[in-house]
Amino acid sequence: MSGNDHQYKIESDKLQSCVREQLKFEFYRAYMSAAGVSPERLGTFQDNLRAPIHRWFKYPAGFSYRLVEALIDDKNLAPGNWLLDPFVGCGTTSVVAKEHGINSLGIEAHPFVWWVARVKCFWEYDMQSLQRSMLTLIRHLHQARLGEMETVDRYPALVHKCYSPVNLQRLDFIRDAISRLDCSDEERDFFLLALTDTLRTASKAGTGWPYIAPNKYHEKQERDAIEVFCHQVQMMYKDLSVVQERRQQYERVECRLLQMDARQPYPVESESMDLAITSPPYLNNYDYADRTRLEMYFLGWAQSWGDITDQVRDKLIIAATTQIRRSAFPDDPLSHELQELAPRIHAELSDKIRQLEKMRLHKGGKKSYDLMVAGYFNDMFQVLKQVYRVMKKGSEFVLVLGDSAPYGVYIPTEEYLGALGLAVGFGGYRIRELRERGGKWGHNPQRHKVMLKESLLTLVK
């Protein structure tokens, strides 16, 4: 046995021993029941931060995996059934479905987030090959000397503001090492996702959600990028060992992830889905395209605000004023189809849209909240039509939603979407409040004082 082979065997045995030890932990053996979780957490990403696979990319614009588990159990879904998520995001619904042997269809228009979901939902690795590639990569990174790393100047200014020159060199070195590694495309994506999650953990900037804050006020302790990456990639490998052990009985489960617009017809048969779960963008003026700007800039997916607009922002349903071009809307911004099928909701929304149109003229920034609200319900009306078509009779469509109050004008999102669901053909709906929202913004004098909430809307076909 050569020296390199002997060293590989030592490192491999050490890693496998660590995996076996961690598999003994209750946390790894089984997820806790959703029944033991307070409702306040079901609509948040909090539980996912410690859950295998889910924690590979921290995307708080999501909900708890335990909600999906609870609904699968409540509806008695079994292998062969189909679960739909029209805003699958980074794959929470699809990951849970796959682990439970349930077929799933996930739809996502954001190309980068769709890629994250695709990597998280691919578990069919040759684990020995993946381990060999991982240990080779880790050894290469640990043997590197700072002097071997080139000065980095190819990244947009935002990326430079988030790291010291030394740490950005390390991140760039990791990216280059992954690109040069002799491995499969799936393994390369696995390592790139580990690097992607490393970006915010290693940064000295305030990288909490929703936006990057590279200034002194939000600055935090920077962490060595190579150390963070090596820890992350080994944690991901352990998670894969867990899910492969758990799901051996579910070899034929189908996990389809489509990069497409949730407003367009889904390429599946009518009445083919047994359950739908999702959390669409909230009507709260968060720019979902901007949430992954750091990652897209670093990986070379985009170089500017204009790139983000062309590649992401223009493809998403309207939920932020940054998506609004006032010239693109008619005088009556709500769709005629919505007016025809839901005249009461059209009338209520039209009144609030007119209020917002007048108020914006007297507000700093003159934000186009009026057209944001109109565009949101136009778009969600189309989504509801597409979901209704593919749901089986008697099945349910469950949405995690937040209400809204732009400029203090209250928009009961869950009630309006429930009524629009009836208009497209659903037989009924119910609403369950999960938690109150908005309390932490009380110090902001620019913000309205309307208390908001997060709720579950369940539409029944």
Buried (B, 14 or more C-beta within 10 A) or exposed (E): EEEEEEEBEEBBEEBEEEBEEBEEEEEBEEBEEBEEBEBEBBBBBBBBEEBBBBBBBBBBBBBBBBBBBBBBEEBEBEEEBBBBBBBBBBBBBBBBBBBBBBBBBBBBBBBBBBBBBBBBBBBEBEBEEBBBBBBBBBBBBEEBEEEEBEEBEEBBEBBBBBBEEEBBBBBBBBBEBBEEBEBBEBBBBBBBBBBBBBBBBBBBBBBEEEBBBBEEEBEEEBBEBBBBBBBBBBBBBBBBBBBEEBBEEEEEBEBBBBBBBBBEEBEBEEBBBBBBBBBBBBBBBBBBBBBBBBBBBBBEBBEEBEBBBEBBBEBBBBBBBBBBEEEEBEEEBBBEBBBEBBEEBBEBBBEBBEBBBEBBEEEEEEBBBBBBBBBBBBBBBBBBBBBBBBBBEEBBBBBBBBBBBBBEBBBBBBBBBBBBBBBBBBEEBEBEEBBEBBEEEEEEEEEBEBEBBBBBBBBBB
